[in-house]
């Protein structure tokens, strides 16, 4: 999970939101590093706002996978 922030004109800054989701071709998925996300929050390595951003993004992707909306169509143009 990550988000992108515009830095300058065509440059982007990628923010790692820590939790990872591996989606397999048959549609099942595996969650990785969720414990790392919780640990970062407990140790105040990330802010509460960053924690919530990660949880919201994570929840959206999991919901989309379960609803059959993922993978997203825009990924098709990259042959992913």
N, C-alpha and C positions, 0 to 999 in steps of 0.2 A: 504494500500500500504506500502510495506517495502522492504528493500534490505538487503542482508546479506554480511558481510565482514568477511574474515577469520582472526581470531586473532592469534590463536596458533593451530598447528596441527589439532585437531578435534573439536576445539571450534569456535563458530561463534558469531559475534556481530550483532544483529538485529537493523537496523535503521528505525524508524517509519517515513514514508514519508507523514503522516498526513491524506491525502484524503483516504476515504474508499469507496469501492464499494461492495454492497450486491447483489449477483446474485441469483435469485430465480429459482427453478426447471423448470419453464415454459420459462425461458430465459430472462424475463424482469429484470431490475436492478434498484437499487436505489443508488444515490451518497450521501455520508455523509461527513461532516467535510471539505468540500472544502473551506468554509468560514474561517475555522481555518487555513488552509494552507495559504490563502491570508493574514490573520491577522499576522501570524508568519513572513511572508515576509515583510509586512509593518512595523512591530515592530523590524525588524532585528534580530529576534530570530533564524532564519535560514539564511544561506548564499544564495546568488544568485545561486551558483552552486547546493546547495541542493534543492532549489526551482525548478530549471530546471530539475534535476533528477526526482523529484516527478511528474512534469508535463509530462515528457517523458514517465515514467512508467504508469501513469494514462491514457494517450492518447493511448498507446499500448494496454492496457487491454480493454479499451472501444472499440477500433477499432476491436480487436479480438472478443469481444462479438458480436458486430454488424455484423461481417463477418462470424459468426458461428464457429469460431476456438476455442473459449472458451466454456466449461472448457477444460483445457489442458489434453491431454491423460495421461501424467505422474501422474496426480492426481488419476487416476483410481486405481492404485496399493495400494492406501491408503484408498480405499472405501469412498472417500469424495464425 
